[in-house]
Amino acid sequence: MYSFMSGGLFCAWVGTILLVVATATDHWMQYRLSGSFAHQGLWRYCLGSKCYLQTDSIGETAGQGLGCAWGQSPAGQNLTAEGHLFCRWRTLWLREGKGPTQAYWNATRAFMILSSLSATSGIIMGILAFAQQPTFTRVSRPFSAGIMFFASTLFILLALAIYTGVTVSFLGRRFGDWRFSWSYILGWVALLMTFFAGIFYMCAYRMHECRRLSTPR
């Protein structure tokens, strides 16, 4: 029983760390825009060497107003190469509408955060399972930990499914030479780790129940 819980706790720790790293980093997708490398995450997108928040209003950065469509700032000054990339992104963004993409980013962020919270709760419950007391036999801690890890797995799956679907159908068709990057891959690895953590804790729960039922009263 304790060997299963130890394995589950290890998988849960690794999965939670990967979840946090995947959620916080900016390399879910990378592509080439006007011949320059760019990448984006759930919170920011990076064009050249500069990064911008996903919630920023595209094209409203200082010195980059409507005049950028003609390669100039409102003051009549030529934009830098990064300014042209910014305006190119703005054109693609406004062509399809900001609302749908913002909605899917919000959904993906929400599910990733819920997954991290569920995994953290599962770890706490999993640690407490090593000190299972007779007074808490009605609420099995290994079972509760397993449920939390499975919930975390479900939230990750929803987040990755939304991101994958919208990226392939919307963003992927509008940028050349694009691919998913390492933050996205870490999300899938975290999904596997939390799933195996749930399996281990459910095995520990079943073993505990079998021993309890086989013990003479």
Buried (B, 14 or more C-beta within 10 A) or exposed (E): BEEBBBBBBBBBBBBBBBBBBBBEBBBBBBBEBEEBBBBBBBBBBBBBEBBBEBEEEBBEBEBBBEBBEEEBBEEEEEBEEBBBBBBBBBEBBEEEEEEEBEEBBBBBBBBBBBBBBBBBBBBEBBBBBEEBEEEEEEEBBBBBBBBBBBBBBBBBBBBBEBBBEBBEEEBBEEBEEBEBBBBBBBBBBBBBBBBBBBBBBBBBBBBBEEEEEEEEE
